[in-house]
Amino acid sequence: MPTDPRSLPQSALADLADVPATGRWVRSGSARLHVLDYGGPGVPLVMLPGITSPAVTMDFVARELTDRVRPLVVDVRGRGLSDGGGRYTLEEYAEDTEAVVEGLGLERPLLFGHSMGARIAAATAVRGKVPLGGTVLADPPMSGPGRGPYPTTLDTFLGQLRQAQHGTDADEVAASWPRWPRREQELRARWLASCAEEAVVATHRGFEAEDFFDRWPAVPGPVALLYGADSPVVTAAGAAEARRLLPSAAFAVVPDAGHMIFWDNPAAGLAALRDALRPMAG
C-alpha cells in the first residue's frame, strides 16, 4: 500500500502554542505517541478522536472539561505528531491506549472517544488490560459485516486528505463543513495533512469489517453513549439495537447535530458530555 508523506505547515505547529496543555510522549512498541495533557487534579480522561482528527482539533472540547476532569487528548497512531506504521486495527489502537494509561501512570482513568475513537474506547474497555473508571462513546460507527457501508466513502476521505496535502484553507474546509466554528475549520485545514493515508485506508476498512456490536454488549459499566439526532452513523435503528443489547448504559441524543456532534452543535454536545461524565468523575 503506498504511503504519502505526512506533513505539517509551520502555522500548524504554532497552533500548539495557543493550547493550554503540555505535550507528553509515551511508547507503544516501537511507536511514539503524542498526548496533549491539560493537567489539573481531576480524574484523568483519556480522549480519543476520530479517523482524521489529530488531538489539537479536540482542544475546544478538552478545555471546557478541565473543571471536572484532567483531559488527555491522544494523537492516535498515524495522526498529528504520533508515529505511524503498524496494522491500524482496533486491537492495536487499544494496545496504544493501554500504553498511554500505563506510560503516564494514570489511575482508573475515564475513556472518551468520538467516532473511530469511540470504537477504540469500547475495544480498550472490553480487553480489560487497564483498570478504568468508565467509558463514554460519542457516535461510534455502527457499520460492519452485513450492516451496510460506512456513510462517508473512502474516496471522500482520501479526496479531503489529498486536498490538504496540496494545501487547503478554512474556506475550502467550510465547503464540506459549513456549520463548524471558524477556528475548527482553520485547524482542520492546517492539521489534516498530518494524517497518514495508510491509517485512513486501514481504519475505514475496519469500519466495515469489524462489527461494533461484537464488543458493545461486553463494555463494562459505567458506560454512556451519545449520538447526534441527525447522525447517519448512529441511526435510530442502530441506537435501538444498542439500547437492547446494553440496557444498563446511559444514552443521550444531541439535538441539531449530525455525526460531528461537538462541531455541529458545540453547546449541546458539551452539555451532553459533561452530563455523562458527572456520575463517573465523582
CORHUVEN-V335081 format. One record per pair of residues at least 24 apart in sequence whose ideal C-beta (glycine too) atoms are under 10 Angstrom apart, sorted by sequence separation. I is the first residue (numbers start at 1). J is the second residue. If there is no record, write none. Layout:
# CORHUVEN-V335081
i=I j=J
i=I j=J
This chain:
# CORHUVEN-V335081
i=38 j=62
i=42 j=66
i=45 j=69
i=46 j=70
i=47 j=71
i=48 j=72
i=49 j=73
i=54 j=78
i=55 j=79
i=56 j=80
i=93 j=117
i=96 j=120
i=97 j=121
i=100 j=124
i=106 j=130
i=107 j=131
i=108 j=132
i=109 j=133
i=110 j=134
i=111 j=135
i=112 j=136
i=113 j=137
i=114 j=138
i=115 j=139
i=116 j=140
i=118 j=142
i=164 j=188
i=168 j=192
i=225 j=249
i=226 j=250
i=227 j=251
i=229 j=253
i=230 j=254
i=234 j=258
i=252 j=276
i=37 j=62
i=38 j=63
i=40 j=65
i=42 j=67
i=43 j=68
i=44 j=69
i=45 j=70
i=46 j=71
i=47 j=72
i=48 j=73
i=49 j=74
i=51 j=76
i=54 j=79
i=55 j=80
i=56 j=81
i=94 j=119
i=106 j=131
i=108 j=133
i=109 j=134
i=110 j=135
i=111 j=136
i=112 j=137
i=113 j=138
i=114 j=139
i=115 j=140
i=116 j=141
i=164 j=189
i=168 j=193
i=213 j=238
i=216 j=241
i=217 j=242
i=221 j=246
i=223 j=248
i=224 j=249
i=225 j=250
i=226 j=251
i=227 j=252
i=228 j=253
i=229 j=254
i=230 j=255
i=233 j=258
i=234 j=259
i=250 j=275
i=251 j=276
i=36 j=62
i=40 j=66
i=42 j=68
i=43 j=69
i=44 j=70
i=45 j=71
i=46 j=72
i=47 j=73
i=48 j=74
i=49 j=75
i=50 j=76
i=53 j=79
i=54 j=80
i=55 j=81
i=74 j=100
i=90 j=116
i=93 j=119
i=94 j=120
i=97 j=123
i=98 j=124
i=106 j=132
i=107 j=133
i=108 j=134
i=110 j=136
i=111 j=137
i=112 j=138
i=113 j=139
i=114 j=140
i=115 j=141
i=163 j=189
i=164 j=190
i=167 j=193
i=207 j=233
i=212 j=238
i=216 j=242
i=219 j=245
i=222 j=248
i=223 j=249
i=224 j=250
i=225 j=251
i=226 j=252
i=227 j=253
i=228 j=254
i=229 j=255
i=230 j=256
i=231 j=257
i=232 j=258
i=233 j=259
i=250 j=276
i=38 j=65
i=39 j=66
i=40 j=67
i=42 j=69
i=43 j=70
i=44 j=71
i=45 j=72
i=46 j=73
i=47 j=74
i=49 j=76
i=51 j=78
i=52 j=79
i=53 j=80
i=54 j=81
i=55 j=82
i=93 j=120
i=94 j=121
i=97 j=124
i=102 j=129
i=106 j=133
i=113 j=140
i=164 j=191
i=165 j=192
i=166 j=193
i=217 j=244
i=218 j=245
i=219 j=246
i=221 j=248
i=222 j=249
i=223 j=250
i=224 j=251
i=225 j=252
i=226 j=253
i=227 j=254
i=228 j=255
i=229 j=256
i=230 j=257
i=231 j=258
i=232 j=259
i=233 j=260
i=234 j=261
i=38 j=66
i=40 j=68
i=41 j=69
i=42 j=70
i=44 j=72
i=45 j=73
i=46 j=74
i=48 j=76
i=51 j=79
i=54 j=82
i=72 j=100
i=88 j=116
i=92 j=120
i=93 j=121
i=94 j=122
i=95 j=123
i=96 j=124
i=97 j=125
i=101 j=129
i=102 j=130
i=160 j=188
i=164 j=192
i=165 j=193
i=213 j=241
i=217 j=245
i=218 j=246
i=220 j=248
i=221 j=249
i=222 j=250
i=224 j=252
i=225 j=253
i=226 j=254
i=228 j=256
i=229 j=257
i=230 j=258
i=231 j=259
i=40 j=69
i=41 j=70
i=42 j=71
i=50 j=79
i=72 j=101
i=90 j=119
i=91 j=120
i=94 j=123
i=95 j=124
i=98 j=127
i=101 j=130
i=163 j=192
i=164 j=193
i=212 j=241
i=213 j=242
i=216 j=245
i=217 j=246
i=219 j=248
i=221 j=250
i=228 j=257
i=229 j=258
i=230 j=259
i=231 j=260
i=250 j=279
i=40 j=70
i=49 j=79
i=90 j=120
i=93 j=123
i=94 j=124
i=97 j=127
i=100 j=130
i=101 j=131
i=162 j=192
i=163 j=193
i=164 j=194
i=165 j=195
i=212 j=242
i=216 j=246
i=217 j=247
i=219 j=249
i=227 j=257
i=228 j=258
i=231 j=261
i=250 j=280
i=38 j=69
i=39 j=70
i=40 j=71
i=49 j=80
i=92 j=123
i=93 j=124
i=94 j=125
i=98 j=129
i=99 j=130
i=101 j=132
i=161 j=192
i=162 j=193
i=164 j=195
i=226 j=257
i=227 j=258
i=228 j=259
i=230 j=261
i=23 j=55
i=38 j=70
i=39 j=71
i=72 j=104
i=90 j=122
i=91 j=123
i=94 j=126
i=95 j=127
i=97 j=129
i=98 j=130
i=160 j=192
i=161 j=193
i=165 j=197
i=213 j=245
i=217 j=249
i=227 j=259
i=228 j=260
i=229 j=261
i=37 j=70
i=38 j=71
i=39 j=72
i=90 j=123
i=91 j=124
i=94 j=127
i=97 j=130
i=213 j=246
i=216 j=249
i=228 j=261
i=231 j=264
i=21 j=55
i=37 j=71
i=38 j=72
i=72 j=106
i=89 j=123
i=90 j=124
i=95 j=129
i=161 j=195
i=227 j=261
i=228 j=262
i=230 j=264
i=21 j=56
i=36 j=71
i=37 j=72
i=38 j=73
i=94 j=129
i=97 j=132
i=115 j=150
i=157 j=192
i=160 j=195
i=161 j=196
i=162 j=197
i=226 j=261
i=229 j=264
i=230 j=265
i=19 j=55
i=36 j=72
i=37 j=73
i=70 j=106
i=90 j=126
i=91 j=127
i=94 j=130
i=161 j=197
i=226 j=262
i=228 j=264
i=229 j=265
i=19 j=56
i=35 j=72
i=36 j=73
i=72 j=109
i=76 j=113
i=79 j=116
i=90 j=127
i=115 j=152
i=228 j=265
i=18 j=56
i=21 j=59
i=35 j=73
i=36 j=74
i=157 j=195
i=15 j=54
i=16 j=55
i=20 j=59
i=34 j=73
i=35 j=74
i=36 j=75
i=70 j=109
i=71 j=110
i=73 j=112
i=74 j=113
i=158 j=197
i=161 j=200
i=229 j=268
i=16 j=56
i=19 j=59
i=34 j=74
i=35 j=75
i=69 j=109
i=70 j=110
i=76 j=116
i=157 j=197
i=160 j=200
i=161 j=201
i=228 j=268
i=15 j=56
i=18 j=59
i=19 j=60
i=21 j=62
i=33 j=74
i=34 j=75
i=69 j=110
i=71 j=112
i=76 j=117
i=228 j=269
i=12 j=54
i=15 j=57
i=20 j=62
i=21 j=63
i=33 j=75
i=34 j=76
i=158 j=200
i=13 j=56
i=16 j=59
i=19 j=62
i=20 j=63
i=32 j=75
i=33 j=76
i=69 j=112
i=74 j=117
i=77 j=120
i=157 j=200
i=158 j=201
i=226 j=269
i=12 j=56
i=15 j=59
i=19 j=63
i=33 j=77
i=36 j=80
i=73 j=117
i=76 j=120
i=157 j=201
i=228 j=272
i=21 j=66
i=32 j=77
i=34 j=79
i=35 j=80
i=36 j=81
i=48 j=93
i=227 j=272
i=8 j=54
i=20 j=66
i=31 j=77
i=34 j=80
i=35 j=81
i=48 j=94
i=74 j=120
i=154 j=200
i=157 j=203
i=158 j=204
i=226 j=272
i=31 j=78
i=33 j=80
i=34 j=81
i=35 j=82
i=65 j=112
i=154 j=201
i=157 j=204
i=226 j=273
i=24 j=72
i=26 j=74
i=29 j=77
i=33 j=81
i=34 j=82
i=48 j=96
i=156 j=204
i=224 j=272
i=28 j=77
i=32 j=81
i=33 j=82
i=34 j=83
i=48 j=97
i=154 j=203
i=155 j=204
i=224 j=273
i=226 j=275
i=21 j=71
i=22 j=72
i=25 j=75
i=32 j=82
i=33 j=83
i=62 j=112
i=154 j=204
i=226 j=276
i=21 j=72
i=31 j=82
i=32 j=83
i=46 j=97
i=61 j=112
i=153 j=204
i=154 j=205
i=224 j=275
i=225 j=276
i=21 j=73
i=23 j=75
i=31 j=83
i=48 j=100
i=152 j=204
i=224 j=276
i=30 j=83
i=31 j=84
i=61 j=114
i=150 j=203
i=154 j=207
i=223 j=276
i=224 j=277
i=19 j=73
i=28 j=82
i=29 j=83
i=31 j=85
i=46 j=100
i=58 j=112
i=150 j=204
i=154 j=208
i=222 j=276
i=28 j=83
i=30 j=85
i=31 j=86
i=46 j=101
i=149 j=204
i=150 j=205
i=152 j=207
i=222 j=277
i=224 j=279
i=25 j=81
i=26 j=82
i=27 j=83
i=29 j=85
i=30 j=86
i=44 j=100
i=58 j=114
i=150 j=206
i=151 j=207
i=224 j=280
i=25 j=82
i=29 j=86
i=44 j=101
i=150 j=207
i=222 j=279
i=223 j=280
i=23 j=81
i=28 j=86
i=46 j=104
i=149 j=207
i=150 j=208
i=222 j=280
i=58 j=117
i=149 j=208
i=221 j=280
i=44 j=104
i=46 j=106
i=148 j=208
i=31 j=92
i=44 j=105
i=45 j=106
i=53 j=114
i=143 j=204
i=147 j=208
i=44 j=106
i=53 j=115
i=141 j=203
i=144 j=206
i=29 j=92
i=33 j=96
i=43 j=106
i=44 j=107
i=46 j=109
i=47 j=110
i=48 j=111
i=49 j=112
i=50 j=113
i=51 j=114
i=52 j=115
i=53 j=116
i=141 j=204
i=143 j=206
i=144 j=207
i=145 j=208
i=16 j=80
i=28 j=92
i=31 j=95
i=33 j=97
i=43 j=107
i=44 j=108
i=45 j=109
i=46 j=110
i=47 j=111
i=48 j=112
i=49 j=113
i=50 j=114
i=51 j=115
i=52 j=116
i=53 j=117
i=69 j=133
i=143 j=207
i=144 j=208
i=145 j=209
i=147 j=211
i=16 j=81
i=28 j=93
i=31 j=96
i=35 j=100
i=43 j=108
i=44 j=109
i=45 j=110
i=46 j=111
i=47 j=112
i=48 j=113
i=49 j=114
i=50 j=115
i=51 j=116
i=141 j=206
i=142 j=207
i=143 j=208
i=144 j=209
i=145 j=210
i=146 j=211
i=147 j=212
i=29 j=95
i=33 j=99
i=34 j=100
i=43 j=109
i=44 j=110
i=45 j=111
i=46 j=112
i=47 j=113
i=48 j=114
i=49 j=115
i=50 j=116
i=51 j=117
i=141 j=207
i=143 j=209
i=144 j=210
i=145 j=211
i=147 j=213
i=28 j=95
i=29 j=96
i=33 j=100
i=37 j=104
i=43 j=110
i=44 j=111
i=45 j=112
i=46 j=113
i=47 j=114
i=48 j=115
i=49 j=116
i=50 j=117
i=140 j=207
i=141 j=208
i=143 j=210
i=144 j=211
i=12 j=80
i=13 j=81
i=28 j=96
i=31 j=99
i=35 j=103
i=42 j=110
i=48 j=116
i=49 j=117
i=50 j=118
i=51 j=119
i=143 j=211
i=144 j=212
i=27 j=96
i=28 j=97
i=35 j=104
i=37 j=106
i=48 j=117
i=49 j=118
i=50 j=119
i=141 j=210
i=142 j=211
i=143 j=212
i=144 j=213
i=145 j=214
i=26 j=96
i=28 j=98
i=29 j=99
i=33 j=103
i=47 j=117
i=48 j=118
i=50 j=120
i=142 j=212
i=144 j=214
i=28 j=99
i=46 j=117
i=48 j=119
i=49 j=120
i=141 j=212
i=142 j=213
i=6 j=78
i=8 j=80
i=27 j=99
i=28 j=100
i=48 j=120
i=140 j=212
i=6 j=79
i=8 j=81
i=26 j=99
i=48 j=121
i=140 j=213
i=6 j=80
i=26 j=100
i=28 j=102
i=46 j=120
i=47 j=121
i=142 j=216
i=3 j=78
i=6 j=81
i=26 j=101
i=28 j=103
i=46 j=121
i=137 j=212
i=140 j=215
i=188 j=263
i=24 j=100
i=26 j=102
i=27 j=103
i=48 j=124
i=140 j=216
i=184 j=260
i=6 j=83
i=26 j=103
i=61 j=138
i=179 j=256
i=6 j=84
i=25 j=103
i=26 j=104
i=46 j=124
i=179 j=257
i=184 j=262
i=185 j=263
i=24 j=103
i=25 j=104
i=137 j=216
i=179 j=258
i=184 j=263
i=24 j=104
i=151 j=231
i=152 j=232
i=180 j=260
i=3 j=84
i=151 j=232
i=152 j=233
i=179 j=260
i=181 j=262
i=3 j=85
i=137 j=219
i=150 j=232
i=151 j=233
i=180 j=262
i=181 j=263
i=184 j=266
i=116 j=199
i=120 j=203
i=150 j=233
i=177 j=260
i=180 j=263
i=46 j=130
i=116 j=200
i=119 j=203
i=135 j=219
i=151 j=235
i=179 j=263
i=180 j=264
i=135 j=220
i=140 j=225
i=142 j=227
i=179 j=264
i=181 j=266
i=46 j=132
i=134 j=220
i=135 j=221
i=136 j=222
i=137 j=223
i=138 j=224
i=139 j=225
i=140 j=226
i=177 j=263
i=179 j=265
i=180 j=266
i=116 j=203
i=119 j=206
i=123 j=210
i=132 j=219
i=134 j=221
i=135 j=222
i=136 j=223
i=137 j=224
i=138 j=225
i=139 j=226
i=140 j=227
i=148 j=235
i=177 j=264
i=179 j=266
i=45 j=133
i=50 j=138
i=115 j=203
i=116 j=204
i=119 j=207
i=126 j=214
i=127 j=215
i=132 j=220
i=134 j=222
i=135 j=223
i=136 j=224
i=137 j=225
i=138 j=226
i=139 j=227
i=44 j=133
i=45 j=134
i=46 j=135
i=47 j=136
i=48 j=137
i=50 j=139
i=123 j=212
i=126 j=215
i=133 j=222
i=134 j=223
i=135 j=224
i=136 j=225
i=137 j=226
i=138 j=227
i=139 j=228
i=142 j=231
i=43 j=133
i=48 j=138
i=51 j=141
i=116 j=206
i=122 j=212
i=125 j=215
i=126 j=216
i=128 j=218
i=132 j=222
i=134 j=224
i=135 j=225
i=136 j=226
i=137 j=227
i=138 j=228
i=143 j=233
i=147 j=237
i=43 j=134
i=45 j=136
i=50 j=141
i=116 j=207
i=119 j=210
i=123 j=214
i=124 j=215
i=126 j=217
i=127 j=218
i=132 j=223
i=142 j=233
i=147 j=238
i=115 j=207
i=122 j=214
i=123 j=215
i=126 j=218
i=128 j=220
i=139 j=231
i=141 j=233
i=142 j=234
i=119 j=212
i=122 j=215
i=125 j=218
i=126 j=219
i=138 j=231
i=139 j=232
i=140 j=233
i=141 j=234
i=142 j=235
i=118 j=212
i=122 j=216
i=125 j=219
i=126 j=220
i=139 j=233
i=140 j=234
i=147 j=241
i=124 j=219
i=125 j=220
i=139 j=234
i=142 j=237
i=143 j=238
i=119 j=215
i=122 j=218
i=123 j=219
i=125 j=221
i=138 j=234
i=142 j=238
i=119 j=216
i=122 j=219
i=137 j=234
i=141 j=238
i=142 j=239
i=121 j=219
i=125 j=223
i=140 j=238
i=51 j=150
i=139 j=238
i=142 j=241
i=52 j=152
i=142 j=242
i=51 j=152
i=122 j=223
i=121 j=223
i=140 j=242
i=122 j=225
i=52 j=157
i=137 j=242
i=51 j=157
i=93 j=199
i=118 j=225
i=151 j=258
i=152 j=259
i=52 j=160
i=88 j=196
i=111 j=219
i=118 j=226
i=151 j=259
i=52 j=161
i=118 j=227
i=81 j=191
i=84 j=194
i=88 j=198
i=92 j=202
i=93 j=203
i=80 j=191
i=84 j=195
i=85 j=196
i=87 j=198
i=88 j=199
i=52 j=164
i=79 j=191
i=82 j=194
i=84 j=196
i=86 j=198
i=88 j=200
i=110 j=222
i=111 j=223
i=112 j=224
i=114 j=226
i=137 j=249
i=79 j=192
i=81 j=194
i=83 j=196
i=84 j=197
i=85 j=198
i=86 j=199
i=88 j=201
i=89 j=202
i=90 j=203
i=93 j=206
i=136 j=249
i=80 j=194
i=82 j=196
i=84 j=198
i=85 j=199
i=88 j=202
i=89 j=203
i=112 j=226
i=135 j=249
i=136 j=250
i=138 j=252
i=79 j=194
i=80 j=195
i=84 j=199
i=87 j=202
i=88 j=203
i=118 j=233
i=139 j=254
i=75 j=191
i=78 j=194
i=79 j=195
i=86 j=202
i=88 j=204
i=89 j=205
i=90 j=206
i=115 j=231
i=118 j=234
i=134 j=250
i=136 j=252
i=138 j=254
i=78 j=195
i=79 j=196
i=82 j=199
i=88 j=205
i=89 j=206
i=78 j=196
i=88 j=206
i=115 j=233
i=139 j=257
i=141 j=259
i=75 j=194
i=76 j=195
i=77 j=196
i=78 j=197
i=87 j=206
i=90 j=209
i=91 j=210
i=115 j=234
i=139 j=258
i=75 j=195
i=78 j=198
i=79 j=199
i=89 j=209
i=90 j=210
i=139 j=259
i=60 j=181
i=78 j=199
i=79 j=200
i=89 j=210
i=94 j=215
i=138 j=259
i=139 j=260
i=77 j=199
i=78 j=200
i=90 j=212
i=138 j=260
i=139 j=261
i=60 j=183
i=76 j=199
i=138 j=261
i=139 j=262
i=59 j=183
i=60 j=184
i=78 j=202
i=79 j=203
i=90 j=214
i=138 j=262
i=59 j=184
i=78 j=203
i=90 j=215
i=57 j=183
i=58 j=184
i=77 j=203
i=57 j=184
i=60 j=187
i=76 j=203
i=59 j=187
i=58 j=187
i=57 j=187
i=139 j=269
i=53 j=184
i=56 j=187
i=57 j=188
i=138 j=269
i=56 j=188
i=54 j=187
i=57 j=190
i=53 j=187
i=54 j=188
i=56 j=190
i=57 j=191
i=138 j=272
i=53 j=188
i=56 j=191
i=57 j=192
i=138 j=273
i=52 j=188
i=54 j=190
i=55 j=191
i=136 j=272
i=54 j=191
i=136 j=273
i=53 j=191
i=54 j=192
i=56 j=194
i=138 j=276
i=52 j=191
i=53 j=192
i=54 j=193
i=137 j=276
i=52 j=192
i=54 j=194
i=136 j=276
i=54 j=195
i=135 j=276
i=136 j=277
i=52 j=194
i=53 j=195
i=134 j=276
i=52 j=195
i=134 j=277
i=51 j=195
i=115 j=259
i=133 j=277
i=136 j=280
i=114 j=259
i=115 j=260
i=134 j=279
i=135 j=280
i=114 j=260
i=115 j=261
i=134 j=280
i=52 j=199
i=114 j=261
i=133 j=280
i=134 j=281
i=51 j=199
i=52 j=200
i=114 j=262
i=132 j=280
i=133 j=281
i=51 j=200
i=114 j=263
i=133 j=282
i=52 j=203
i=51 j=203
i=52 j=204
i=50 j=203
i=51 j=204
i=4 j=158
i=51 j=206
i=114 j=269
i=51 j=207
i=4 j=161
i=7 j=164
i=4 j=162
i=7 j=165
i=9 j=167
i=6 j=165
i=114 j=273
i=5 j=165
i=7 j=167
i=4 j=165
i=112 j=273
i=112 j=276
i=18 j=183
i=112 j=277
i=110 j=276
i=110 j=277
i=15 j=183
i=112 j=280
i=111 j=280
i=110 j=280
i=15 j=186
i=110 j=281
i=15 j=187
i=12 j=186
i=11 j=186
i=12 j=187
i=15 j=190
i=14 j=190
i=15 j=191
i=12 j=189
i=13 j=190
i=11 j=189
i=12 j=190
i=13 j=191
i=11 j=190
i=12 j=191
i=9 j=189
i=10 j=190
i=11 j=191
i=12 j=192
i=9 j=190
i=12 j=193
i=8 j=190
i=9 j=191
i=12 j=194
i=8 j=191
i=9 j=193
i=8 j=193
i=9 j=194
i=7 j=193
i=8 j=194
i=6 j=193
i=7 j=194
i=5 j=193
i=6 j=194
i=4 j=193
i=6 j=195
i=6 j=196
i=4 j=195
i=5 j=196
i=6 j=197
i=4 j=196
i=5 j=197
i=3 j=196
i=4 j=197
i=6 j=199
i=3 j=197
i=4 j=198
i=2 j=197
i=3 j=198
i=1 j=197
i=2 j=198
i=3 j=199
i=1 j=198
i=3 j=201
i=64 j=262
i=2 j=201
i=1 j=201
i=61 j=261
i=1 j=202
i=61 j=262
i=60 j=262
i=61 j=263
i=64 j=266
i=60 j=263
i=64 j=267
i=58 j=262
i=57 j=262
i=58 j=263
i=61 j=266
i=64 j=269
i=65 j=270
i=68 j=273
i=69 j=274
i=57 j=263
i=60 j=266
i=64 j=270
i=68 j=274
i=53 j=260
i=64 j=271
i=67 j=274
i=61 j=269
i=65 j=273
i=69 j=277
i=50 j=259
i=61 j=270
i=64 j=273
i=65 j=274
i=68 j=277
i=50 j=260
i=53 j=263
i=60 j=270
i=64 j=274
i=68 j=278
i=69 j=280
i=70 j=281
i=61 j=273
i=65 j=277
i=68 j=280
i=69 j=281
i=68 j=281
i=69 j=282
i=68 j=282
i=65 j=281
i=45 j=273
i=45 j=277
i=43 j=277
i=42 j=277
i=45 j=280
i=45 j=281
i=43 j=280
i=44 j=281
i=43 j=281
i=42 j=281
i=43 j=282
i=42 j=282
